[in-house]
Amino acid sequence: MTWVDTAIIAVKTVILLLGGGITVIAYKAYRRTEAPSLRVLGVGFGIITLGALLAGIANQALSVSLETGVLINSLLVAVGLAIIMYSLYMEQGD
């Protein structure tokens, strides 16, 4: 295992913890307020977090190339950000 592999695992772990925390907080806020935009916000952050997790697993456990892992991560980050943008639009439109 190279230092790059170790760094990827460390950073992906931090992303998983922070993204998971944000997703849980958004979900709790949704349950408290029943605001649909908070539910959608949580889904967006969850997808971004899932992208980081899947890219890390693909690269480390499944021996997928780093480039393919970055592509997987980037696609899910783009989808997650689009969902977050929609959630913010929902809030503004209410």
A tleap script that builds the chain and sets N, CA, C and O, in Angstrom:
source leaprc.protein.ff14SB
mol = sequence {
  NMET THR TRP VAL ASP THR ALA ILE ILE ALA
  VAL LYS THR VAL ILE LEU LEU LEU GLY GLY
  GLY ILE THR VAL ILE ALA TYR LYS ALA TYR
  ARG ARG THR GLU ALA PRO SER LEU ARG VAL
  LEU GLY VAL GLY PHE GLY ILE ILE THR LEU
  GLY ALA LEU LEU ALA GLY ILE ALA ASN GLN
  ALA LEU SER VAL SER LEU GLU THR GLY VAL
  LEU ILE ASN SER LEU LEU VAL ALA VAL GLY
  LEU ALA ILE ILE MET TYR SER LEU TYR MET
  GLU GLN GLY CASP
}
set mol.1.N position { 0.853 -1.176 0.000 }
set mol.1.CA position { 0.000 0.000 0.000 }
set mol.1.C position { 0.898 1.238 0.000 }
set mol.1.O position { 1.800 1.369 0.828 }
set mol.2.N position { 0.633 2.141 -0.944 }
set mol.2.CA position { 1.431 3.353 -1.061 }
set mol.2.C position { 0.858 4.437 -0.160 }
set mol.2.O position { -0.215 4.281 0.422 }
set mol.3.N position { 1.596 5.540 -0.058 }
set mol.3.CA position { 1.104 6.659 0.754 }
set mol.3.C position { -0.136 7.266 0.122 }
set mol.3.O position { -0.978 7.822 0.827 }
set mol.4.N position { -0.262 7.166 -1.208 }
set mol.4.CA position { -1.456 7.690 -1.888 }
set mol.4.C position { -2.678 6.861 -1.500 }
set mol.4.O position { -3.750 7.412 -1.248 }
set mol.5.N position { -2.521 5.544 -1.453 }
set mol.5.CA position { -3.625 4.685 -1.024 }
set mol.5.C position { -4.058 5.022 0.399 }
set mol.5.O position { -5.250 5.120 0.688 }
set mol.6.N position { -3.095 5.196 1.270 }
set mol.6.CA position { -3.390 5.545 2.665 }
set mol.6.C position { -4.097 6.896 2.746 }
set mol.6.O position { -5.054 7.056 3.504 }
set mol.7.N position { -3.628 7.859 1.969 }
set mol.7.CA position { -4.249 9.191 1.960 }
set mol.7.C position { -5.678 9.122 1.435 }
set mol.7.O position { -6.570 9.774 1.979 }
set mol.8.N position { -5.904 8.338 0.385 }
set mol.8.CA position { -7.259 8.189 -0.165 }
set mol.8.C position { -8.186 7.589 0.885 }
set mol.8.O position { -9.303 8.070 1.074 }
set mol.9.N position { -7.737 6.556 1.558 }
set mol.9.CA position { -8.559 5.924 2.596 }
set mol.9.C position { -8.860 6.913 3.718 }
set mol.9.O position { -9.991 6.974 4.201 }
set mol.10.N position { -7.873 7.679 4.132 }
set mol.10.CA position { -8.072 8.654 5.213 }
set mol.10.C position { -9.069 9.739 4.801 }
set mol.10.O position { -9.982 10.069 5.558 }
set mol.11.N position { -8.895 10.278 3.622 }
set mol.11.CA position { -9.783 11.354 3.161 }
set mol.11.C position { -11.198 10.828 2.929 }
set mol.11.O position { -12.170 11.493 3.285 }
set mol.12.N position { -11.320 9.658 2.344 }
set mol.12.CA position { -12.652 9.078 2.118 }
set mol.12.C position { -13.355 8.795 3.445 }
set mol.12.O position { -14.575 8.932 3.540 }
set mol.13.N position { -12.602 8.404 4.460 }
set mol.13.CA position { -13.179 8.174 5.780 }
set mol.13.C position { -13.703 9.479 6.377 }
set mol.13.O position { -14.797 9.510 6.941 }
set mol.14.N position { -12.935 10.540 6.254 }
set mol.14.CA position { -13.380 11.852 6.743 }
set mol.14.C position { -14.634 12.291 5.997 }
set mol.14.O position { -15.581 12.780 6.613 }
set mol.15.N position { -14.648 12.120 4.671 }
set mol.15.CA position { -15.819 12.493 3.873 }
set mol.15.C position { -17.032 11.679 4.304 }
set mol.15.O position { -18.133 12.217 4.424 }
set mol.16.N position { -16.834 10.386 4.535 }
set mol.16.CA position { -17.931 9.529 4.967 }
set mol.16.C position { -18.490 9.987 6.314 }
set mol.16.O position { -19.707 10.046 6.487 }
set mol.17.N position { -17.631 10.307 7.253 }
set mol.17.CA position { -18.081 10.751 8.570 }
set mol.17.C position { -18.801 12.093 8.504 }
set mol.17.O position { -19.876 12.257 9.081 }
set mol.18.N position { -18.200 13.056 7.795 }
set mol.18.CA position { -18.818 14.387 7.704 }
set mol.18.C position { -20.108 14.350 6.883 }
set mol.18.O position { -21.122 14.920 7.284 }
set mol.19.N position { -20.064 13.685 5.749 }
set mol.19.CA position { -21.254 13.584 4.911 }
set mol.19.C position { -22.377 12.836 5.597 }
set mol.19.O position { -23.544 13.218 5.504 }
set mol.20.N position { -22.014 11.760 6.289 }
set mol.20.CA position { -23.019 11.022 7.044 }
set mol.20.C position { -23.627 11.873 8.150 }
set mol.20.O position { -24.833 11.827 8.391 }
set mol.21.N position { -22.781 12.649 8.818 }
set mol.21.CA position { -23.276 13.543 9.869 }
set mol.21.C position { -24.229 14.598 9.335 }
set mol.21.O position { -25.273 14.857 9.934 }
set mol.22.N position { -23.875 15.206 8.211 }
set mol.22.CA position { -24.750 16.212 7.598 }
set mol.22.C position { -26.068 15.579 7.166 }
set mol.22.O position { -27.134 16.169 7.340 }
set mol.23.N position { -25.988 14.379 6.603 }
set mol.23.CA position { -27.199 13.687 6.160 }
set mol.23.C position { -28.119 13.395 7.342 }
set mol.23.O position { -29.331 13.588 7.242 }
set mol.24.N position { -27.563 12.935 8.451 }
set mol.24.CA position { -28.365 12.643 9.654 }
set mol.24.C position { -28.980 13.922 10.210 }
set mol.24.O position { -30.152 13.932 10.585 }
set mol.25.N position { -28.209 14.989 10.267 }
set mol.25.CA position { -28.734 16.264 10.779 }
set mol.25.C position { -29.873 16.768 9.902 }
set mol.25.O position { -30.894 17.227 10.415 }
set mol.26.N position { -29.706 16.686 8.577 }
set mol.26.CA position { -30.770 17.120 7.667 }
set mol.26.C position { -32.022 16.263 7.859 }
set mol.26.O position { -33.139 16.780 7.846 }
set mol.27.N position { -31.837 14.957 8.036 }
set mol.27.CA position { -32.983 14.068 8.247 }
set mol.27.C position { -33.697 14.393 9.560 }
set mol.27.O position { -34.926 14.432 9.606 }
set mol.28.N position { -32.932 14.624 10.622 }
set mol.28.CA position { -33.544 14.981 11.901 }
set mol.28.C position { -34.301 16.305 11.798 }
set mol.28.O position { -35.382 16.454 12.367 }
set mol.29.N position { -33.732 17.256 11.074 }
set mol.29.CA position { -34.408 18.543 10.880 }
set mol.29.C position { -35.701 18.348 10.089 }
set mol.29.O position { -36.717 18.980 10.377 }
set mol.30.N position { -35.651 17.472 9.096 }
set mol.30.CA position { -36.866 17.177 8.325 }
set mol.30.C position { -37.934 16.559 9.230 }
set mol.30.O position { -39.099 16.951 9.173 }
set mol.31.N position { -37.541 15.598 10.061 }
set mol.31.CA position { -38.515 14.941 10.948 }
set mol.31.C position { -39.125 15.938 11.929 }
set mol.31.O position { -40.299 15.832 12.284 }
set mol.32.N position { -38.321 16.906 12.365 }
set mol.32.CA position { -38.791 17.897 13.334 }
set mol.32.C position { -39.730 18.904 12.675 }
set mol.32.O position { -40.751 19.274 13.255 }
set mol.33.N position { -39.385 19.351 11.454 }
set mol.33.CA position { -40.136 20.429 10.797 }
set mol.33.C position { -41.077 19.945 9.706 }
set mol.33.O position { -42.001 20.659 9.316 }
set mol.34.N position { -40.843 18.723 9.210 }
set mol.34.CA position { -41.587 18.166 8.082 }
set mol.34.C position { -41.475 19.037 6.825 }
set mol.34.O position { -42.376 19.032 5.986 }
set mol.35.N position { -40.385 19.775 6.696 }
set mol.35.CA position { -40.140 20.591 5.508 }
set mol.35.C position { -39.563 19.688 4.413 }
set mol.35.O position { -38.475 19.136 4.582 }
set mol.36.N position { -40.270 19.533 3.303 }
set mol.36.CA position { -39.797 18.656 2.231 }
set mol.36.C position { -38.406 19.032 1.708 }
set mol.36.O position { -37.644 18.164 1.281 }
set mol.37.N position { -38.084 20.310 1.744 }
set mol.37.CA position { -36.779 20.733 1.239 }
set mol.37.C position { -35.637 20.159 2.077 }
set mol.37.O position { -34.559 19.885 1.549 }
set mol.38.N position { -35.864 19.976 3.376 }
set mol.38.CA position { -34.824 19.384 4.223 }
set mol.38.C position { -34.641 17.900 3.930 }
set mol.38.O position { -33.530 17.378 4.020 }
set mol.39.N position { -35.720 17.227 3.583 }
set mol.39.CA position { -35.614 15.816 3.192 }
set mol.39.C position { -34.801 15.694 1.903 }
set mol.39.O position { -33.921 14.840 1.793 }
set mol.40.N position { -35.102 16.547 0.939 }
set mol.40.CA position { -34.375 16.527 -0.334 }
set mol.40.C position { -32.913 16.921 -0.119 }
set mol.40.O position { -32.021 16.354 -0.751 }
set mol.41.N position { -32.662 17.879 0.761 }
set mol.41.CA position { -31.292 18.271 1.089 }
set mol.41.C position { -30.509 17.083 1.645 }
set mol.41.O position { -29.363 16.853 1.259 }
set mol.42.N position { -31.124 16.342 2.543 }
set mol.42.CA position { -30.484 15.150 3.104 }
set mol.42.C position { -30.179 14.107 2.044 }
set mol.42.O position { -29.127 13.470 2.080 }
set mol.43.N position { -31.089 13.931 1.106 }
set mol.43.CA position { -30.862 12.984 0.012 }
set mol.43.C position { -29.659 13.430 -0.822 }
set mol.43.O position { -28.822 12.609 -1.198 }
set mol.44.N position { -29.576 14.720 -1.108 }
set mol.44.CA position { -28.447 15.238 -1.887 }
set mol.44.C position { -27.116 14.985 -1.203 }
set mol.44.O position { -26.172 14.517 -1.840 }
set mol.45.N position { -27.029 15.286 0.074 }
set mol.45.CA position { -25.780 15.035 0.805 }
set mol.45.C position { -25.503 13.539 0.925 }
set mol.45.O position { -24.348 13.114 0.898 }
set mol.46.N position { -26.559 12.747 1.058 }
set mol.46.CA position { -26.385 11.308 1.114 }
set mol.46.C position { -25.794 10.753 -0.174 }
set mol.46.O position { -24.943 9.864 -0.137 }
set mol.47.N position { -26.239 11.271 -1.307 }
set mol.47.CA position { -25.710 10.813 -2.595 }
set mol.47.C position { -24.255 11.226 -2.761 }
set mol.47.O position { -23.446 10.443 -3.259 }
set mol.48.N position { -23.916 12.426 -2.356 }
set mol.48.CA position { -22.509 12.863 -2.421 }
set mol.48.C position { -21.644 11.952 -1.542 }
set mol.48.O position { -20.562 11.533 -1.952 }
set mol.49.N position { -22.120 11.652 -0.350 }
set mol.49.CA position { -21.380 10.775 0.557 }
set mol.49.C position { -21.266 9.373 -0.030 }
set mol.49.O position { -20.207 8.750 0.048 }
set mol.50.N position { -22.350 8.879 -0.615 }
set mol.50.CA position { -22.332 7.573 -1.255 }
set mol.50.C position { -21.306 7.539 -2.392 }
set mol.50.O position { -20.624 6.533 -2.587 }
set mol.51.N position { -21.203 8.638 -3.137 }
set mol.51.CA position { -20.219 8.708 -4.223 }
set mol.51.C position { -18.801 8.543 -3.712 }
set mol.51.O position { -18.002 7.820 -4.308 }
set mol.52.N position { -18.488 9.203 -2.624 }
set mol.52.CA position { -17.151 9.080 -2.049 }
set mol.52.C position { -16.897 7.662 -1.563 }
set mol.52.O position { -15.812 7.115 -1.755 }
set mol.53.N position { -17.903 7.073 -0.935 }
set mol.53.CA position { -17.767 5.708 -0.420 }
set mol.53.C position { -17.585 4.710 -1.565 }
set mol.53.O position { -16.680 3.877 -1.526 }
set mol.54.N position { -18.440 4.795 -2.577 }
set mol.54.CA position { -18.356 3.854 -3.693 }
set mol.54.C position { -17.056 3.990 -4.468 }
set mol.54.O position { -16.463 2.993 -4.881 }
set mol.55.N position { -16.617 5.218 -4.664 }
set mol.55.CA position { -15.354 5.425 -5.383 }
set mol.55.C position { -14.190 4.836 -4.597 }
set mol.55.O position { -13.298 4.217 -5.178 }
set mol.56.N position { -14.194 5.022 -3.299 }
set mol.56.CA position { -13.134 4.469 -2.465 }
set mol.56.C position { -13.143 2.950 -2.454 }
set mol.56.O position { -12.092 2.316 -2.544 }
set mol.57.N position { -14.336 2.364 -2.344 }
set mol.57.CA position { -14.454 0.901 -2.361 }
set mol.57.C position { -14.027 0.359 -3.722 }
set mol.57.O position { -13.303 -0.633 -3.801 }
set mol.58.N position { -14.480 1.015 -4.796 }
set mol.58.CA position { -14.134 0.553 -6.142 }
set mol.58.C position { -12.627 0.568 -6.343 }
set mol.58.O position { -12.062 -0.366 -6.912 }
set mol.59.N position { -11.981 1.620 -5.882 }
set mol.59.CA position { -10.542 1.742 -6.080 }
set mol.59.C position { -9.752 0.792 -5.184 }
set mol.59.O position { -8.818 0.144 -5.654 }
set mol.60.N position { -10.104 0.700 -3.924 }
set mol.60.CA position { -9.311 -0.077 -2.970 }
set mol.60.C position { -9.661 -1.565 -2.962 }
set mol.60.O position { -8.763 -2.406 -2.935 }
set mol.61.N position { -10.933 -1.895 -2.986 }
set mol.61.CA position { -11.330 -3.295 -2.829 }
set mol.61.C position { -11.537 -4.018 -4.159 }
set mol.61.O position { -11.291 -5.220 -4.264 }
set mol.62.N position { -11.986 -3.286 -5.165 }
set mol.62.CA position { -12.300 -3.929 -6.437 }
set mol.62.C position { -11.223 -3.698 -7.496 }
set mol.62.O position { -11.369 -4.133 -8.639 }
set mol.63.N position { -10.157 -3.024 -7.123 }
set mol.63.CA position { -9.026 -2.745 -8.023 }
set mol.63.C position { -9.437 -2.010 -9.295 }
set mol.63.O position { -8.843 -2.211 -10.355 }
set mol.64.N position { -10.444 -1.165 -9.186 }
set mol.64.CA position { -10.834 -0.302 -10.294 }
set mol.64.C position { -9.793 0.808 -10.374 }
set mol.64.O position { -9.254 1.226 -9.349 }
set mol.65.N position { -9.509 1.282 -11.566 }
set mol.65.CA position { -8.486 2.314 -11.719 }
set mol.65.C position { -8.878 3.589 -10.978 }
set mol.65.O position { -10.057 3.853 -10.741 }
set mol.66.N position { -7.875 4.361 -10.623 }
set mol.66.CA position { -8.116 5.622 -9.931 }
set mol.66.C position { -8.996 6.536 -10.784 }
set mol.66.O position { -9.868 7.230 -10.261 }
set mol.67.N position { -8.767 6.535 -12.086 }
set mol.67.CA position { -9.551 7.371 -13.001 }
set mol.67.C position { -11.032 6.992 -12.969 }
set mol.67.O position { -11.900 7.865 -12.945 }
set mol.68.N position { -11.315 5.694 -12.970 }
set mol.68.CA position { -12.706 5.241 -12.912 }
set mol.68.C position { -13.324 5.592 -11.566 }
set mol.68.O position { -14.489 5.983 -11.506 }
set mol.69.N position { -12.570 5.461 -10.503 }
set mol.69.CA position { -13.054 5.857 -9.185 }
set mol.69.C position { -13.383 7.336 -9.122 }
set mol.69.O position { -14.397 7.732 -8.548 }
set mol.70.N position { -12.523 8.151 -9.714 }
set mol.70.CA position { -12.776 9.595 -9.755 }
set mol.70.C position { -14.036 9.880 -10.573 }
set mol.70.O position { -14.827 10.752 -10.213 }
set mol.71.N position { -14.222 9.150 -11.666 }
set mol.71.CA position { -15.421 9.337 -12.489 }
set mol.71.C position { -16.682 8.983 -11.708 }
set mol.71.O position { -17.660 9.730 -11.741 }
set mol.72.N position { -16.669 7.858 -11.012 }
set mol.72.CA position { -17.814 7.455 -10.190 }
set mol.72.C position { -18.121 8.535 -9.154 }
set mol.72.O position { -19.270 8.948 -8.995 }
set mol.73.N position { -17.091 8.983 -8.460 }
set mol.73.CA position { -17.259 10.020 -7.446 }
set mol.73.C position { -17.811 11.297 -8.065 }
set mol.73.O position { -18.746 11.896 -7.533 }
set mol.74.N position { -17.240 11.711 -9.176 }
set mol.74.CA position { -17.655 12.960 -9.819 }
set mol.74.C position { -19.103 12.912 -10.283 }
set mol.74.O position { -19.838 13.887 -10.125 }
set mol.75.N position { -19.520 11.788 -10.854 }
set mol.75.CA position { -20.910 11.654 -11.301 }
set mol.75.C position { -21.886 11.771 -10.132 }
set mol.75.O position { -22.895 12.470 -10.222 }
set mol.76.N position { -21.578 11.083 -9.041 }
set mol.76.CA position { -22.482 11.136 -7.895 }
set mol.76.C position { -22.435 12.483 -7.181 }
set mol.76.O position { -23.446 12.921 -6.633 }
set mol.77.N position { -21.287 13.144 -7.176 }
set mol.77.CA position { -21.210 14.499 -6.616 }
set mol.77.C position { -22.069 15.448 -7.458 }
set mol.77.O position { -22.795 16.279 -6.912 }
set mol.78.N position { -21.987 15.325 -8.778 }
set mol.78.CA position { -22.794 16.186 -9.650 }
set mol.78.C position { -24.285 15.971 -9.407 }
set mol.78.O position { -25.044 16.937 -9.316 }
set mol.79.N position { -24.705 14.721 -9.301 }
set mol.79.CA position { -26.118 14.420 -9.028 }
set mol.79.C position { -26.509 14.966 -7.657 }
set mol.79.O position { -27.559 15.591 -7.511 }
set mol.80.N position { -25.669 14.731 -6.660 }
set mol.80.CA position { -25.958 15.221 -5.309 }
set mol.80.C position { -26.070 16.737 -5.249 }
set mol.80.O position { -26.966 17.272 -4.595 }
set mol.81.N position { -25.166 17.427 -5.928 }
set mol.81.CA position { -25.220 18.892 -5.946 }
set mol.81.C position { -26.466 19.398 -6.666 }
set mol.81.O position { -27.057 20.398 -6.260 }
set mol.82.N position { -26.862 18.715 -7.727 }
set mol.82.CA position { -28.098 19.101 -8.423 }
set mol.82.C position { -29.299 18.948 -7.495 }
set mol.82.O position { -30.196 19.790 -7.494 }
set mol.83.N position { -29.317 17.879 -6.711 }
set mol.83.CA position { -30.416 17.662 -5.762 }
set mol.83.C position { -30.385 18.715 -4.660 }
set mol.83.O position { -31.434 19.217 -4.257 }
set mol.84.N position { -29.197 19.056 -4.169 }
set mol.84.CA position { -29.085 20.112 -3.155 }
set mol.84.C position { -29.569 21.440 -3.722 }
set mol.84.O position { -30.286 22.181 -3.049 }
set mol.85.N position { -29.181 21.742 -4.950 }
set mol.85.CA position { -29.641 22.977 -5.586 }
set mol.85.C position { -31.168 22.992 -5.685 }
set mol.85.O position { -31.796 24.020 -5.435 }
set mol.86.N position { -31.757 21.868 -6.045 }
set mol.86.CA position { -33.207 21.763 -6.114 }
set mol.86.C position { -33.833 21.980 -4.741 }
set mol.86.O position { -34.861 22.649 -4.625 }
set mol.87.N position { -33.218 21.417 -3.701 }
set mol.87.CA position { -33.773 21.589 -2.354 }
set mol.87.C position { -33.764 23.056 -1.942 }
set mol.87.O position { -34.687 23.523 -1.275 }
set mol.88.N position { -32.738 23.769 -2.331 }
set mol.88.CA position { -32.672 25.202 -2.017 }
set mol.88.C position { -33.696 25.987 -2.827 }
set mol.88.O position { -34.259 26.967 -2.338 }
set mol.89.N position { -33.931 25.571 -4.028 }
set mol.89.CA position { -34.967 26.194 -4.854 }
set mol.89.C position { -36.345 25.942 -4.250 }
set mol.89.O position { -37.197 26.831 -4.236 }
set mol.90.N position { -36.558 24.724 -3.750 }
set mol.90.CA position { -37.837 24.394 -3.107 }
set mol.90.C position { -38.097 25.326 -1.937 }
set mol.90.O position { -39.208 25.829 -1.766 }
set mol.91.N position { -37.060 25.555 -1.129 }
set mol.91.CA position { -37.200 26.407 0.046 }
set mol.91.C position { -37.592 27.816 -0.377 }
set mol.91.O position { -38.457 28.446 0.232 }
set mol.92.N position { -36.946 28.293 -1.422 }
set mol.92.CA position { -37.211 29.632 -1.909 }
set mol.92.C position { -38.610 29.743 -2.509 }
set mol.92.O position { -39.257 30.786 -2.418 }
set mol.93.N position { -39.066 28.655 -3.121 }
set mol.93.CA position { -40.359 28.675 -3.790 }
set mol.93.C position { -41.539 28.506 -2.859 }
set mol.93.O position { -42.676 28.753 -3.260 }
set mol.94.N position { -41.297 28.083 -1.605 }
set mol.94.CA position { -42.412 27.841 -0.661 }
set mol.94.C position { -43.081 29.110 -0.249 }
set mol.94.O position { -44.029 29.082 0.535 }
savepdb mol mol.pdb
quit
